[in-house]
Amino acid sequence: MRLNKSAILFAGVVIAASMATGAASAANAVVSSTVSTSSGADIPNLKIGKFGWNWPGADKTDNANAEYVDVENTSSDPVNVKGLVVEDAWRHGQPDSYKGPCNRFTISSVPQADGTTAETLPGSHVLRVYVGSGTNRVFTWGGVTYHAVYGHSPSKCGYNSHIFNNGPGSSKSAPWDTVYVQLGADTEFKSYNFSFGYWVP
């Protein structure tokens, strides 16, 4: 189980926009974490869904896609997500004057099932924002349609491209990190405490 990650920079603008530094036991590979959630000024028709934060073994650039954040369209209508921002607590806490490239992804377009791109996420579909590199695509898993976009996090950001789960402070019962999603003036966030496990439901 990873106890700490560098809170150095990470991110990069995403055109359309998931893990451990030590051995992991077989037991914790199948158990989700303790998670607390709360929202500030909910984004209409969108919510933070499942997200991944870790992977058995070392954090490497080539397994950064084990870190991802799902943004769910809870309505039956398309939602315009152009300009939607996904970031971690460290990046969210930087002053407006900070212009560094790390720990933040901004969506400009979403891949569509017909091979085109659009500014909208279809009704009841999920936007999956991967931290690592890849080609934007649409896939279906477990009866859910995902529109995958990639942050292409530079290796200098976070720890070998990995940014989530920056590690507990002196109190291991406190949240270890927070995922923020912003669209215009509206913000949602999900704080979590990973005692073990590789994803948050």
N, C-alpha and C positions, 0 to 999 in steps of 0.2 A: 504494500500500500504506500502510495506517495504521501509524504508528510509536508513537503514544501516544493514550491516552484518559484523561480525567479519572477519578481514582479516587474521585470524590465519591460520594455515596450513590446507591442505586437499589433499587428492587424493589417492594414492596407485596405484600400478601397476595393470593394467587390463590384464586379460588373453586374452582377445580378445578385450576390452574396447573401477529430474531435480529438498509454497514457500514463504510465507509472514509472518512477525512477527507482524501482527496487522490485524484489520478487513479490509476487502476489499469490495468495493461496487459492486453491481450487474452490474453497468455500465462498470466498468473497466475490468470485467471478459471477455468481448467479444471484446475488443479493443486492437489492437496490438500497440507496442510502436513506438516511433520515433527512427529510427535507421540510423546510418551512417556506410558505409562499405568501406573498402579499403584493398588492398592486397600488400604484399611485397614478391617478388619472387614467383609468383604463383606456386602451385604444379600442374604439368601437369595432366590434366584430372580429377582433384578433386576440389571441392569448398565447402565452408561452406554454408550450407543451413539453414533451420529453426532451432531455438533452443529455449528451454523453460527455464524460470528462476524463476518462482514463482507459488504459489498455494494459494487459499483463506485460511486464517487461519494461524496457527503457523507453523514455520519450525520444522519438526520433522524427526527423522531418517527414520520413516516408510513412509514418503511421499517425500523422496529425489529424487525419479525417475521422479518427475515433472520437474526436471532439467535434460536437455539432450542437446546434440549437434548432428546435422545431418551433415554428410560428404557425399556429392553426387558424384557419378561417372558420369561425364558428357560425357563420351565416350561410344561407343557400345562394347568396349573390356574390359576384366577384368583388374583391376589395383592391383598390389601388394601393400598392405597397412601394411605389417609387419613392426613394429617399428614406426608407425604413433603415434604422441603424441598430446593429447588434453589437454590444460591447460588454466587457467585464467590469468589475467594481473599480479596479485600478484606473482604467481609462475613463470611466464615468466620473471619477473624482478629480480629474485634471482640470485646470482652469481653462476658460474659453480661449485664452491666448496660446495654449499648447497646440501645436500643429503636427506633432510627430505621427508617424505612419502606423504605429502598433496598437493592437488590442481593440480595434474598431473596424466593423464592416458596414458599408453602405450599399443598399440595393438600388440598382438602376433599372434592371429589367428581370423578368422571370421567364424561364423556358416554358413553352406550351407543348401540349401533347401532339400537335400537328407539325412540330419542328420549328415553329416561329417563336418569337419572343414578344412579350407584352409587359405593360406596367402593372397588370392585375394578377392576383392570385384567385383562381376559380373557387366558387362556393364549396365549402366542406373539404377543401384540399389543404395540404400542409406545405409550407415553405421550409425546406431543410437547409440551414446555413452550415456548411462544413468549413472547418478551420483550414484544412490543407488544400492541396491542388487537385484539379480535375476539370472535366468538361461539364458544363451545365447540362442537366438532363431531367427527364420525367420518368419516374418508375412507380410501380404499384407493389405494395407489400402489406400483407395482412388485410387486404381489402381497402387500404387507404392509398390515395394517390399523393405522391411527394414530388415537389418541384425542387430539385437539388441545385444549389449554387455554391460556389467555392471561394473562400477568402484568400487563398494563395498566401498564407501567412509567411513572411520572410523568416529564415532560420534564425536571424538575430533577435526575433521577437519572442517574448516569453522564455520558454526553455526549448530550444530546437523546434520552434514554431508553435508549441503548445502554450496555451494561455490560461485555461480555466483551472480552478482549484489552486489558488495561490498559497494555500496552506493555512492551518490554524494559527492563531496567536497564542497567547499564554493560556487562554481558556479554550479547551478543545470542545466545549459545548456550544461555543459561539459559531455563527455562520463562517464557513471557510471562504466563500466567495458569493457574488451576486451576479446574475445575468440580467442585463438591462436591454429592453427593446423600446425604441422611440420612433414615433411617426408624427412629424409636426410637433405640436405642443404636448402631445399625449405620450405617457410613459408607462410601461409595465416592468416589473422586476420580480425575480424569483431568487430568494436567498436559500442556500443549502449548506448542510453540514455532512460531509462524507465521512462516516465512520468506516465504511467499506462499501464496495460495489462500484460499478463502472458507469452507471447512468441514473438519472432522476426521472421518475414517471411524471 
